Amino acid sequence: MKKSEAVPAVPGKQLILIVDDEPDMLHMLKLVVARQCDCDVVLASTGLMALRELERCRPDVVVTDIKMPDLDGLLLLKKIAELDSTISVIVMTGYGTIEMAVQALKDGAYDFLQKPFDKDHILRVIRYCLERTRLLRDNRQLQEKLDDLDLPRGFVGHSPALRRVLDLIARIADTDATVLIRGESGTGKELAARALHDLSRRKERRMITVNCPALPEHILESELFGYCRGAFTGATQDKKGLFLAADQSTILLDEIADIPVTVQTKLLRVLQEKEIQPLGQNSTIKVDVRVVASTNQDLEARIQSGDFRADLFYRLNVVTVEMPPLRDMREDIPLLAKYFLERYKRQHHRPELKISPETLQYLYQRDWPGNVRELQHSIKRSVLLAAGDTLEVSDLRGTNEKSDRWCCPEDQMRQLGGLPYNKAKAEVVKQFSMTYLRQLLAANQGNVTAAARQCGLDRQALQRIMRRYGILSNDYREDREAGVRS
């Protein structure tokens, strides 16, 4: 028999094949299973009949006796494994031995039941098998989709929300329109900007990226527009600014909401006049630059507070690309998880590592406030820390949910038990600090300067706290060379 796609005989319902040479047993199981499991049931009284049914339709679960006249259950089990490894097999017998049970499980049986068995027990096992097969087949379909993906570099997914964004990017990429990319932290704003550049006629030249929050005001201005020798103390030679370096290309102003108002004024001139004026120079220089800006902040609120110029906002907001949060493209979570798993197991030399269907289901059901970046970091840490060859739910819980326990005061008190007040307080402060720092660094992609500005500490103070708790900014930085969604 040749391997082929596993397709249920009746669309919408799962199928169980029951194999036994005892007619009473066959019909008793059919009545019980069909009534309790909401699935279709096919019967076979011999092993050869079972093989014909397997060729005709592909069941989700096979329940088979061992002792049969033409083809015993253990040989049938091996042939099922060759045909379709996603089919879950339950072996049953009235003449079982420990050796027989061990052999059946080694050959791939999900469970081994000895007659007579409890009806509730076999129903419970069958339900587990139906869920197992569904997860395995979903997993296989995900892998096939992942292999067939033909998306802009770094994007992974098939959800309608992602498709709408990619369609918009494709329509506007080869224009000179200024684009404002908006979205929560971790949704892929920089990746969208790279897609805009890579699909444009400017793709032959390198895109310039400016991390606006990382640069103090006086440095940001000189970096963007350049300066002449003698423009200020320490300017010993001319410096070409980033706008000039991006001539004939694209410049991404990442997190533009954090640009100081004085720099906003000069940036407005660039957008209006398509020219820059380096510090210390009276004349202007024409530039041909496609400007893309990104932000995770409410620019309208910043305009109301006077922190962002309304005229600059209107110049930037020619076309808006809204990056969807992961909660709006939940169906892409398993694909993204497998994508990140494949990358990090290669990177960290763990080629044997795989992810269980139950883990994929857990990832699908979880909330991801940090969006794709949070999912990415969770998979990366799990690859590093997983003890076995299969990524289990416990591996992810160990990395993702440990700090969450400390969000509830009642849980804190239960864990602190009878500790003295000072020790209990120190433990609460530690857990709060670690949780806060992780979320802060994740939101700022590991940029310590931007994180310090956001939390109101100076950079050195923040670094001291990070060292105290062993938190590294590199764990939260984007792997830009690999083109990962950020």
Order of alpha helices (4+ residues) and beta strands (2+ residues): beta-alpha-beta-alpha-beta-alpha-beta-alpha-beta-alpha-alpha-beta-alpha-beta-alpha-alpha-beta-alpha-beta-beta-beta-alpha-alpha-beta-alpha-beta-alpha-alpha-beta-alpha-alpha-alpha-alpha-alpha
